[in-house]
Amino acid sequence: MRTHILLIAVVILAVLAGCGGAGSSNKNIVVYSPHGKLLPEVKKRFEAAHPGYTVNFQDMGGGVIFDKVNAEKSLPRADIWFGGSPGDFNRAEALGLLEPYTPDWTKTALPADAKSPTGGWVATFRTPQVILYNPKKISESELPKTWDELLDPKWKGKIAIRDVRASAGMKTFLGAIIQREQKRAGNVDDGFKWLKRLDQNTGYYAANPTVLFDVLSADGPYALSVWNLPEALTYKEEGRPIRYFIPQETVVLVEPVAILKGAPNPAGARLFHDFVNSPGELATLAKERFRIPARTDLPLSAQPPWLAELKITPMPIDWATLSAHLDEWVARWDAEIKSRKN
């Protein structure tokens, strides 16, 4: 009997150690993220700064991470959620899926819209949505300059859009447009009328960003899209025939990072959280990957010229309403509006 008790104790201690408890030797950090191309570079720099640690990114659409985290709540498989919609992060926090973490800098260097009031998440980036176009297919003079100009019948069949359901950015765009039209006309239905007109001009829904940029770059009818500024600048720098225009009032997504409740490696999660929000890493990502830091204390000398010169007027967004209704709105969009499946 004594031998059995000792054996059980050894097993329990091993399990606790494997879960990243105090004194744990767990050096593996699992991160769910939609940030795609920048992930290998972040991994390389983090592991160089923290020898012995390994970051395992699971790259997926920002619109699907909430469901995955919620499904795994009884046995979390990841430590960090890095990127997506604040609406999804707010819902996750309300369900107790996030571990509050508020380093001192978050109290002074982040505005209220870039953090949870109760500490569940902080924003790493601000990500504007822009009108993408292929200059080989559309001249700058005829380019739509407002979101409403995308509804002109002359663009019918020439617009390609990222499938909304899997994309945090496109979900936020959808929700912001619905709110804008509701304010104009006093009715949510008017937002769906606007989205229906956009769908009538949309010839293709892309399953992922790579496919979206491929169809815009290739020969064929697709010449316009809605997507985010950092990836537009990245593909342009890579030599793709991609340009962009920032409408006067544009949707700006704040992209959070959060530690997951019950993370297998909470100590490693805090290290990663601190690293991606550090001024040095944010300056590197601004220079190399066109990311806009959410922190307001990054010195002007650390900002690349494109960022220092950037002028954006954000579209007002009621994030609480967006969080409360986004699933309902996306489901309605899918059922009533999306007319083609790819």
C-alpha positions as CSV (number, residue, x, y, z in Angstrom):
1,M,0.0,0.0,0.0
2,R,2.8,2.4,0.9
3,T,4.4,1.7,-2.4
4,H,1.2,2.5,-4.3
5,I,0.8,5.8,-2.4
6,L,4.3,6.8,-3.3
7,L,3.8,5.9,-6.9
8,I,0.6,8.0,-7.1
9,A,2.4,11.0,-5.5
10,V,5.1,10.7,-8.1
11,V,2.6,10.7,-10.9
12,I,0.7,13.7,-9.5
13,L,4.0,15.7,-9.2
14,A,4.9,14.8,-12.8
15,V,1.5,16.0,-14.1
16,L,1.8,19.3,-12.2
17,A,5.3,19.8,-13.6
18,G,4.1,19.1,-17.1
19,C,1.3,21.7,-16.6
20,G,3.8,24.6,-16.1
21,G,3.4,25.0,-12.3
22,A,5.8,26.7,-10.0
23,G,9.4,25.6,-10.8
24,S,8.2,23.9,-14.0
25,S,10.7,22.9,-16.6
26,N,8.1,23.4,-19.3
27,K,9.8,25.5,-22.0
28,N,7.2,25.1,-24.7
29,I,4.8,28.0,-25.5
30,V,1.8,27.4,-27.7
31,V,0.3,30.4,-29.4
32,Y,-2.9,30.6,-31.4
33,S,-2.6,33.5,-33.9
34,P,-3.8,34.8,-37.3
35,H,-0.7,36.9,-37.9
36,G,0.7,34.6,-40.6
37,K,3.9,35.9,-42.2
38,L,5.3,37.7,-39.2
39,L,5.1,34.6,-37.0
40,P,8.4,32.9,-38.0
41,E,10.3,36.2,-37.4
42,V,8.7,36.7,-34.0
43,K,9.5,33.1,-33.1
44,K,13.2,33.5,-34.1
45,R,13.7,36.7,-32.1
46,F,11.9,35.5,-29.0
47,E,13.8,32.2,-28.9
48,A,17.1,34.1,-29.3
49,A,16.1,36.4,-26.4
50,H,15.0,33.5,-24.2
51,P,17.3,30.5,-24.8
52,G,15.7,27.1,-24.1
53,Y,12.2,28.2,-24.9
54,T,10.4,27.0,-28.0
55,V,7.4,28.9,-29.5
56,N,4.9,26.8,-31.4
57,F,2.6,29.0,-33.4
58,Q,-0.7,27.6,-34.7
59,D,-1.6,29.9,-37.5
60,M,-5.4,30.2,-38.2
61,G,-8.0,32.7,-39.1
62,G,-8.7,35.2,-36.4
63,G,-12.4,34.5,-36.7
64,V,-12.1,30.9,-35.6
65,I,-9.8,31.2,-32.6
66,F,-12.6,32.1,-30.1
67,D,-14.5,28.9,-30.9
68,K,-11.4,26.8,-30.5
69,V,-10.4,28.4,-27.2
70,N,-14.0,28.0,-25.9
71,A,-14.1,24.4,-26.9
72,E,-10.8,23.7,-25.0
73,K,-11.7,25.6,-21.9
74,S,-11.8,22.4,-19.7
75,L,-8.3,21.5,-20.9
76,P,-6.5,24.4,-22.5
77,R,-4.0,23.5,-25.2
78,A,-2.5,26.9,-25.8
79,D,-0.9,29.5,-23.6
80,I,-1.4,32.7,-25.7
81,W,-4.0,34.1,-28.0
82,F,-2.1,36.6,-30.3
83,G,-4.3,38.7,-32.6
84,G,-7.9,39.0,-33.7
85,S,-10.9,41.1,-32.9
86,P,-11.4,42.8,-29.5
87,G,-15.1,41.6,-29.8
88,D,-13.9,38.0,-29.6
89,F,-11.5,38.7,-26.8
90,N,-14.3,40.5,-24.8
91,R,-16.6,37.5,-25.2
92,A,-13.8,35.2,-24.1
93,E,-13.1,37.3,-21.1
94,A,-16.8,37.4,-20.1
95,L,-16.7,33.5,-20.2
96,G,-13.6,33.4,-17.9
97,L,-11.3,32.1,-20.7
98,L,-8.6,34.8,-20.2
99,E,-6.1,35.3,-17.4
100,P,-5.8,39.0,-16.4
101,Y,-2.3,40.4,-16.9
102,T,-1.6,44.1,-16.5
103,P,2.1,45.1,-16.7
104,D,2.8,48.6,-15.4
105,W,3.2,50.1,-18.9
106,T,-0.4,49.2,-19.8
107,K,-1.7,51.8,-17.2
108,T,0.0,54.7,-18.9
109,A,0.8,53.8,-22.5
110,L,-2.5,52.4,-23.8
111,P,-5.7,54.3,-24.4
112,A,-8.9,52.9,-23.1
113,D,-10.0,51.4,-26.5
114,A,-6.8,49.4,-26.6
115,K,-7.2,47.3,-23.5
116,S,-9.8,45.5,-21.4
117,P,-11.0,47.6,-18.4
118,T,-10.6,44.4,-16.3
119,G,-7.2,43.3,-17.5
120,G,-8.0,40.3,-19.7
121,W,-6.3,41.6,-22.8
122,V,-4.2,44.4,-24.2
123,A,-3.8,45.5,-27.8
124,T,-0.5,45.0,-29.6
125,F,-1.4,46.6,-32.9
126,R,-3.9,48.9,-34.6
127,T,-4.8,47.6,-38.0
128,P,-6.7,49.8,-40.5
129,Q,-8.8,48.3,-43.2
130,V,-8.2,49.7,-46.7
131,I,-9.5,49.4,-50.2
132,L,-7.1,47.2,-52.2
133,Y,-6.7,47.4,-55.9
134,N,-4.6,46.2,-58.8
135,P,-3.2,49.2,-60.7
136,K,-2.9,47.1,-63.9
137,K,-6.7,46.7,-63.9
138,I,-7.9,50.0,-62.4
139,S,-6.3,53.4,-62.7
140,E,-5.9,55.6,-59.7
141,S,-8.3,58.2,-61.2
142,E,-11.2,55.7,-61.3
143,L,-10.5,54.1,-58.0
144,P,-13.3,54.1,-55.4
145,K,-12.4,56.6,-52.7
146,T,-15.1,55.7,-50.1
147,W,-16.6,52.5,-48.9
148,D,-19.9,53.5,-50.5
149,E,-18.3,53.8,-53.9
150,L,-17.6,50.1,-53.8
151,L,-21.4,49.6,-54.3
152,D,-21.4,51.2,-57.8
153,P,-22.8,48.7,-60.3
154,K,-19.7,49.3,-62.5
155,W,-17.7,47.1,-60.1
156,K,-20.0,44.1,-60.4
157,G,-18.0,40.9,-60.6
158,K,-14.7,42.8,-60.1
159,I,-14.5,42.6,-56.2
160,A,-12.9,39.7,-54.4
161,I,-13.3,39.5,-50.6
162,R,-11.9,37.3,-47.8
163,D,-14.6,35.0,-46.5
164,V,-16.0,36.9,-43.5
165,R,-16.6,33.9,-41.2
166,A,-13.0,33.0,-40.7
167,S,-11.6,36.5,-40.6
168,A,-11.6,38.7,-37.5
169,G,-10.8,41.8,-39.6
170,M,-13.7,41.2,-42.0
171,K,-16.1,40.4,-39.2
172,T,-15.1,43.7,-37.6
173,F,-15.6,45.5,-41.0
174,L,-19.1,43.9,-41.3
175,G,-20.0,45.0,-37.8
176,A,-18.7,48.5,-38.2
177,I,-20.6,49.0,-41.5
178,I,-23.8,47.7,-39.9
179,Q,-23.4,50.2,-37.0
180,R,-22.6,53.0,-39.4
181,E,-25.8,52.4,-41.4
182,Q,-27.8,51.9,-38.3
183,K,-26.7,55.4,-37.1
184,R,-27.6,56.9,-40.5
185,A,-31.0,55.3,-40.9
186,G,-31.9,54.1,-37.4
187,N,-32.2,50.5,-38.4
188,V,-29.9,47.5,-38.4
189,D,-31.6,46.2,-41.6
190,D,-30.1,49.1,-43.5
191,G,-26.7,47.8,-42.7
192,F,-27.6,44.4,-44.2
193,K,-29.0,46.2,-47.3
194,W,-25.6,47.8,-47.7
195,L,-23.8,44.5,-47.4
196,K,-26.2,42.9,-49.8
197,R,-25.2,45.5,-52.4
198,L,-21.6,44.8,-51.8
199,D,-22.3,41.1,-52.2
200,Q,-23.9,41.8,-55.6
201,N,-20.6,43.3,-56.8
202,T,-18.5,40.5,-55.2
203,G,-17.5,37.8,-57.6
204,Y,-15.3,35.7,-55.3
205,Y,-14.9,34.9,-51.6
206,A,-11.4,33.9,-50.8
207,A,-10.8,31.1,-48.2
208,N,-7.6,32.8,-46.9
209,P,-5.5,35.9,-47.5
210,T,-3.0,34.1,-49.8
211,V,-5.8,33.2,-52.2
212,L,-7.2,36.7,-52.0
213,F,-3.9,38.3,-53.0
214,D,-3.4,35.6,-55.7
215,V,-6.7,36.4,-57.5
216,L,-6.1,40.1,-57.2
217,S,-2.6,39.8,-58.7
218,A,-3.4,37.3,-61.5
219,D,-5.0,37.9,-64.8
220,G,-8.8,37.9,-64.5
221,P,-11.6,40.2,-63.5
222,Y,-10.9,40.6,-59.8
223,A,-9.4,44.1,-59.2
224,L,-10.7,45.4,-55.9
225,S,-11.0,44.2,-52.3
226,V,-11.2,45.2,-48.6
227,W,-8.3,44.1,-46.5
228,N,-5.7,45.4,-44.0
229,L,-3.0,47.9,-44.5
230,P,0.0,45.9,-43.2
231,E,-0.5,43.0,-45.6
232,A,-1.2,45.4,-48.5
233,L,2.2,47.1,-47.8
234,T,3.9,43.7,-47.4
235,Y,2.6,42.3,-50.7
236,K,3.4,45.6,-52.5
237,E,7.0,45.4,-51.2
238,E,7.2,41.9,-52.5
239,G,6.5,43.1,-56.0
240,R,2.9,42.2,-56.3
241,P,0.7,44.6,-58.4
242,I,-1.1,45.6,-55.2
243,R,-1.9,49.2,-54.1
244,Y,-4.3,50.6,-51.6
245,F,-6.4,53.6,-50.7
246,I,-7.4,54.6,-47.1
247,P,-10.9,56.0,-47.0
248,Q,-11.4,59.2,-45.0
249,E,-13.3,57.2,-42.3
250,T,-11.8,53.8,-42.1
251,V,-12.4,50.8,-39.9
252,V,-9.5,50.4,-37.5
253,L,-9.2,47.1,-35.6
254,V,-7.2,46.9,-32.4
255,E,-5.6,43.5,-32.2
256,P,-5.2,42.1,-28.7
257,V,-2.9,39.6,-27.1
258,A,-4.0,37.6,-24.0
259,I,-2.9,34.8,-21.7
260,L,-5.4,31.9,-21.7
261,K,-6.9,30.8,-18.4
262,G,-5.3,27.5,-17.3
263,A,-2.5,27.9,-19.8
264,P,-0.1,24.9,-19.6
265,N,2.9,27.3,-19.3
266,P,1.8,30.6,-17.6
267,A,5.3,31.7,-17.0
268,G,6.3,31.3,-20.6
269,A,3.0,33.0,-21.6
270,R,3.9,36.1,-19.6
271,L,7.4,36.2,-21.2
272,F,5.8,36.1,-24.7
273,H,3.2,38.7,-23.8
274,D,6.0,41.0,-22.5
275,F,8.1,40.3,-25.6
276,V,5.6,41.1,-28.3
277,N,4.6,44.3,-26.5
278,S,8.1,45.5,-25.9
279,P,9.1,48.8,-27.6
280,G,12.0,47.1,-29.4
281,E,9.9,44.3,-30.9
282,L,7.1,46.8,-31.8
283,A,9.6,49.0,-33.5
284,T,11.0,46.0,-35.5
285,L,7.6,44.9,-36.6
286,A,6.7,48.5,-37.6
287,K,9.8,48.7,-39.7
288,E,9.8,45.2,-41.2
289,R,6.2,44.2,-41.3
290,F,4.3,47.5,-41.4
291,R,2.6,47.0,-38.0
292,I,1.1,49.9,-36.2
293,P,1.9,49.7,-32.4
294,A,-1.0,50.2,-30.0
295,R,1.4,51.5,-27.4
296,T,1.6,55.3,-27.4
297,D,5.0,55.7,-25.9
298,L,7.1,54.4,-28.8
299,P,9.6,57.3,-29.5
300,L,9.3,59.1,-32.9
301,S,12.9,58.2,-33.5
302,A,12.0,54.5,-33.3
303,Q,9.2,54.8,-35.9
304,P,9.8,54.2,-39.6
305,P,8.9,57.1,-41.9
306,W,5.8,55.5,-43.3
307,L,4.4,55.2,-39.8
308,A,5.4,58.7,-38.7
309,E,3.6,60.1,-41.7
310,L,0.5,58.0,-41.6
311,K,-2.8,59.9,-41.2
312,I,-6.0,57.9,-40.4
313,T,-9.5,58.9,-39.3
314,P,-11.0,55.9,-37.6
315,M,-14.7,55.0,-38.0
316,P,-16.5,55.2,-34.6
317,I,-17.2,51.6,-33.3
318,D,-19.3,50.7,-30.3
319,W,-17.2,47.7,-29.2
320,A,-19.7,46.6,-26.5
321,T,-22.5,46.4,-29.1
322,L,-20.2,44.7,-31.6
323,S,-19.2,42.1,-29.0
324,A,-22.8,41.4,-28.1
325,H,-24.2,41.1,-31.6
326,L,-21.3,40.0,-33.9
327,D,-22.1,36.3,-34.0
328,E,-25.8,37.0,-34.7
329,W,-24.8,39.5,-37.5
330,V,-22.3,37.1,-39.1
331,A,-24.9,34.3,-39.0
332,R,-27.5,36.5,-40.7
333,W,-25.0,37.7,-43.3
334,D,-24.2,34.1,-44.1
335,A,-27.8,33.0,-44.3
336,E,-29.3,36.0,-46.1
337,I,-26.5,37.6,-48.1
338,K,-23.6,35.4,-49.1
339,S,-24.8,34.2,-52.5
340,R,-21.8,32.1,-53.6
341,K,-19.7,29.5,-51.9
342,N,-16.0,28.9,-52.8
